Amino acid sequence: MQDSRSIIRLVVADDHDIVRRGICATLQNAPEIEIAGEAINGREAVRMAAELQPAIVIMDINMPELNGLDATRLIARELPQVQVLILSMHESEQLLREVLEAGARGYVLKSDAGQELVRAVRALNSGQVYFTPKVSEMLMTGYLGRCRPAGERVKALSGREREVVQLLAEGRSNKEVATSLGISVKTVETHRARIMDKLNLKAFSSLVRYAVRNNIVNQ
């Protein structure tokens, strides 16, 4: 019988059902891994992390309502005992830097998931960090010391402002954003005006383009 103390409990967050099921199937090949929950967006991933207290959340980057980067930031800040492993199709140095800054402990490319995912989960569970080989190569190039161009403006936004940007860029009305975040419509309007001012944007279409460029929403 499996010793319950050695079980690694996970939450898997990906908005594509087929992909999420494939991830779970790969993980369930390891006898010590237990899927505690499946989330279809970043907000649900954060909620499940708080409620289920898994050892690790496996997080996709591009998800509706709250993207994986901002969900990772929330988990790292509010639930530091929960490790986040990013599983993404993107091989981007800028995105990798943002993932590390957000507090993730590992990054596995979806193309490598079949060979690397279980290994990554075991590494994080033992207190190590883990990067898929291609990602490790990017780290070895010393990109962390490079200057960061346009994406640096993302830092000017607070976590709540990024949430507002994502929901607005996804086509939500001010009232829908207020309901989703549990704030007043007036507060949403204030956030929206402050965001446009911070980013020096004049048109809402520019805000949508900004959200796409900075991986806040899907293209």
Legacy VTK file of the C-alpha trace (Angstrom):
# vtk DataFile Version 3.0
C-alpha trace
ASCII
DATASET POLYDATA
POINTS 219 float
0.000 0.000 0.000
1.224 3.489 -0.888
2.390 5.454 2.171
0.024 8.464 2.318
2.875 10.623 3.621
4.689 10.227 0.290
1.734 11.199 -1.889
2.292 14.337 -3.994
-1.037 16.144 -4.348
-1.437 18.350 -7.426
-3.830 20.826 -8.988
-3.672 20.972 -12.793
-4.754 24.261 -14.407
-5.340 24.426 -18.168
-8.401 25.750 -19.999
-8.239 23.156 -22.795
-10.001 19.962 -21.714
-8.035 17.648 -24.016
-4.685 19.096 -22.939
-5.621 18.984 -19.258
-6.741 15.359 -19.508
-3.503 14.472 -21.271
-1.490 16.124 -18.507
-3.430 14.233 -15.848
-3.005 10.939 -17.707
0.767 11.469 -17.892
0.985 12.299 -14.197
-1.145 9.383 -13.093
1.459 6.987 -14.469
3.466 7.826 -11.333
2.025 5.965 -8.320
2.948 8.665 -5.796
1.097 11.446 -7.651
-2.516 12.307 -6.876
-4.594 14.821 -8.876
-6.480 16.740 -6.178
-8.241 19.115 -8.582
-8.475 20.465 -12.118
-8.903 24.182 -12.868
-9.973 25.768 -16.144
-8.708 29.304 -15.446
-6.225 31.100 -13.240
-8.785 32.332 -10.736
-10.053 28.816 -10.184
-6.451 27.605 -9.792
-5.846 30.126 -7.001
-9.081 29.144 -5.261
-8.284 25.431 -5.493
-4.757 26.012 -4.203
-6.205 27.712 -1.118
-8.933 25.122 -0.555
-7.094 21.903 -1.408
-3.580 22.858 -0.238
-1.758 20.787 -2.895
1.997 20.456 -2.907
2.181 21.791 -6.477
-0.002 23.619 -8.979
0.792 22.865 -12.614
-0.116 26.066 -14.424
-0.694 26.977 -18.051
0.174 30.557 -19.001
-2.697 31.575 -21.276
-6.030 31.095 -19.520
-9.227 33.176 -19.328
-10.351 35.398 -16.412
-6.902 35.331 -14.781
-3.806 34.301 -16.707
-1.251 31.865 -15.353
1.392 34.489 -14.597
-0.877 36.539 -12.368
-2.316 33.407 -10.772
1.260 32.366 -9.968
1.949 35.748 -8.379
-1.110 35.394 -6.150
-0.226 31.865 -5.080
3.411 32.778 -4.393
2.295 35.721 -2.262
-0.662 34.186 -0.426
0.265 30.465 -0.362
4.074 30.288 -0.305
3.963 26.626 0.742
2.360 25.735 -2.616
4.876 25.377 -5.443
3.970 26.419 -8.994
5.221 24.566 -12.052
4.598 26.344 -15.351
3.702 24.124 -18.304
3.738 26.160 -21.500
4.167 25.896 -25.252
6.147 29.162 -25.366
9.957 29.340 -25.660
10.345 33.016 -24.802
13.169 34.516 -22.763
11.008 37.443 -21.693
8.205 35.121 -20.610
10.643 32.915 -18.710
11.944 35.930 -16.852
8.387 36.947 -15.933
7.665 33.393 -14.777
10.664 33.453 -12.442
9.774 36.898 -11.133
6.220 35.730 -10.494
7.522 33.037 -8.143
7.277 29.824 -10.181
9.730 27.081 -9.237
9.835 25.295 -12.575
9.115 25.618 -16.285
8.405 22.694 -18.603
7.634 23.015 -22.303
4.502 21.150 -23.378
6.503 19.560 -26.166
8.673 17.923 -23.484
5.910 17.108 -21.018
5.795 13.384 -21.768
9.435 12.934 -20.760
9.897 15.731 -18.225
6.662 16.386 -16.323
6.829 13.642 -13.683
10.529 14.363 -13.166
9.726 18.058 -12.663
6.998 17.300 -10.110
9.351 15.086 -8.112
12.055 17.768 -8.184
9.764 20.538 -6.930
8.356 18.254 -4.250
11.870 17.673 -2.943
12.586 21.407 -2.767
14.467 21.793 -6.036
13.760 23.971 -9.049
13.283 22.369 -12.456
13.538 23.588 -16.032
13.027 21.604 -19.214
16.343 21.211 -21.123
15.540 23.865 -23.742
14.621 26.314 -20.993
17.856 25.530 -19.154
19.739 26.458 -22.307
18.067 29.861 -22.305
19.116 30.343 -18.694
22.681 29.429 -19.559
22.872 32.228 -22.110
22.714 34.731 -19.289
19.471 36.381 -20.386
18.631 37.355 -16.794
21.278 40.047 -17.023
19.944 41.560 -20.206
17.929 44.735 -20.370
14.211 44.288 -20.592
12.512 46.503 -23.188
8.821 47.276 -23.655
7.582 44.561 -21.302
9.082 46.491 -18.364
5.949 48.647 -18.361
4.004 45.701 -16.966
5.652 46.321 -13.612
3.942 49.705 -13.430
0.612 47.937 -12.966
-0.510 46.506 -9.657
-1.862 42.977 -9.429
-5.437 44.259 -9.282
-4.833 46.522 -12.293
-3.546 43.545 -14.281
-6.705 41.629 -13.366
-8.816 44.534 -14.599
-6.795 44.728 -17.828
-7.305 41.033 -18.540
-11.057 41.087 -17.943
-11.557 44.258 -19.997
-9.396 42.919 -22.820
-11.485 39.732 -22.812
-14.527 41.880 -23.594
-16.112 42.192 -20.145
-18.126 45.311 -19.361
-17.268 47.482 -16.350
-20.213 45.933 -14.502
-19.064 42.386 -15.312
-15.532 43.213 -14.174
-16.916 44.636 -10.918
-18.970 41.494 -10.295
-16.061 39.178 -11.064
-13.649 41.009 -8.748
-16.165 41.880 -6.018
-15.657 45.631 -6.323
-17.880 48.528 -7.354
-18.351 49.751 -10.923
-16.942 53.104 -9.810
-13.760 51.386 -8.628
-13.439 49.607 -11.977
-13.797 52.930 -13.767
-11.103 54.422 -11.528
-8.759 51.492 -12.211
-9.422 51.750 -15.934
-8.628 55.460 -16.043
-5.463 54.972 -13.973
-4.300 52.113 -16.201
-4.777 54.124 -19.370
-2.860 56.999 -17.800
0.002 54.804 -16.545
0.459 53.187 -19.935
-0.075 56.438 -21.823
-2.839 54.896 -23.908
-5.633 56.855 -25.557
-7.838 54.150 -27.086
-9.260 50.947 -25.653
-7.982 49.033 -28.689
-4.458 49.987 -27.614
-5.126 48.460 -24.197
-6.185 45.191 -25.837
-3.008 45.152 -27.955
-0.961 45.863 -24.827
-2.615 42.929 -23.018
-1.825 40.577 -25.925
1.790 41.722 -26.257
2.448 41.249 -22.562
0.855 37.782 -22.295
-2.033 39.003 -20.144
-4.582 37.555 -22.575
-4.515 35.115 -25.470
-4.005 36.502 -28.959
LINES 1 220
219 0 1 2 3 4 5 6 7 8 9 10 11 12 13 14 15 16 17 18 19 20 21 22 23 24 25 26 27 28 29 30 31 32 33 34 35 36 37 38 39 40 41 42 43 44 45 46 47 48 49 50 51 52 53 54 55 56 57 58 59 60 61 62 63 64 65 66 67 68 69 70 71 72 73 74 75 76 77 78 79 80 81 82 83 84 85 86 87 88 89 90 91 92 93 94 95 96 97 98 99 100 101 102 103 104 105 106 107 108 109 110 111 112 113 114 115 116 117 118 119 120 121 122 123 124 125 126 127 128 129 130 131 132 133 134 135 136 137 138 139 140 141 142 143 144 145 146 147 148 149 150 151 152 153 154 155 156 157 158 159 160 161 162 163 164 165 166 167 168 169 170 171 172 173 174 175 176 177 178 179 180 181 182 183 184 185 186 187 188 189 190 191 192 193 194 195 196 197 198 199 200 201 202 203 204 205 206 207 208 209 210 211 212 213 214 215 216 217 218
